Amino acid sequence: MSKTYFVYILASKRNGTLYIGVTNDLARRVWEHREGVIDGFTKRHNVRMLVHFEVFTDVYAAIHREKRLKKYKREWKINLIQQNNAEWNDLFESLNC
């Protein structure tokens, strides 16, 4: 059975502060961000809404994508989010966890 990896973008609000991460357990990781379990950027900046995620079966591909996304300009990231989530809905509830 192959593992699944996720590259995700969190936002503080529509067009707000963005955070990009990678994980093998999206529901758990987003929950940790939402609950402020781990000190850091997302806790300090109240970044809790899951607004975009991508699925990978290769951890190296996921890490590569995360690094590339982090290098893109903010405008490009916002356009990426709006392509699939124009309303900036919090996708956490749709994860079926």
C-alpha positions, 0 to 999 in steps of 0.5 A: 500500500502506498503512502499519501502525502499532501502539500497544503496552504493555510490562510488567516483569512481571505487574501490574508497571511499564507502558510505552505506545508507538507505532511503525510496526515493532512487532517491531523496536521491541519488540526494541530495548526487550528488548535495552536498545538505547536508554537510557531508561525501559524500560531503567532499569525492565526493562520488556521484555514485550509484553503488549498491542498494537493495529493502526492504518492511520492514524498520527494515530489511533495517536498519538491512542490512545497519548495517551489510553491514557497518560492512563487510570488504571493499573487501566484499563490492567491491565483492558485487558491482562487482557481479551486476555492474562489470563496476561500472556504475552509476545506478542513471540514471536507476532509472526512476525518 
